[in-house]
Each structure stands twice: as C-alpha cells, then as structure tokens.
Amino acid sequence: MSYQSKLRCESIDMLFDAVISLQSREECYRFFEDLCSISELQAMAQRLEVARMLNENITYSDIACKTGASTATISRINRCLRYGAEGYRLVLDRQPAAKDTAEE
C-alpha cells in the first residue's frame, strides 16, 4: 500500500520533484538558500537534529540544551517519530553516517 498525503497537490508535487532533481550538496545549498529564509533553513536543520537525538534516546533537557529547541518543538518531533508519516524515520534510517559526521 502506498502512502497518500493529505497535503498532496500540484504545487507541492512540483516542489518535491525539484528537490528530487538535486544532484549534490552544493545544488541543495543553492536551491534552499533561494527557496528559504536563513531562519527557515536553520529551523528545518534543527528539527532533523532533534529527531536524530530523540532516535538515540537523548533526554528532552539534553536536546534542548544542545540544540536550543523548545520542549514544545521536541515534543512535536517526538510525536512525529512515533505516530507521523515516518518521514523522519526514512531519512534517519538512510543516513547512518550522519551521526559520525555531526560529532566531528
């Protein structure tokens, strides 16, 4: 059974097709710097980092200290990890080296 998003529409399909077409980290930087504000991009990166830390069973207080994320944000991401569309899980499972890179 395939996933059917409640958000699906032509403009979001076009956005995701654009993301899928990117071929390098540099292309990602170029596209996302044009698409997003600095704070939007930093917020998305922070959320992914919080998801990674939650996946490693790090406590809310340690995550808040290390990332600056609010406990409300951490709780929302935790709900997504447990009950969401499994998007975080897909990315976390496909990037085992992300932890090693982040710590260096």
Secondary structure, DSSP 4 states (H G I P E B T S, - for coil): -----TT--HHHHHHHHHHHH--SHHHHHHHHHHHS-HHHHHHHHHHHHHHHHHHTT--HHHHHHHH---HHHHHHHHHHHHHS-SHHHHHHHH-THHHHHHH-
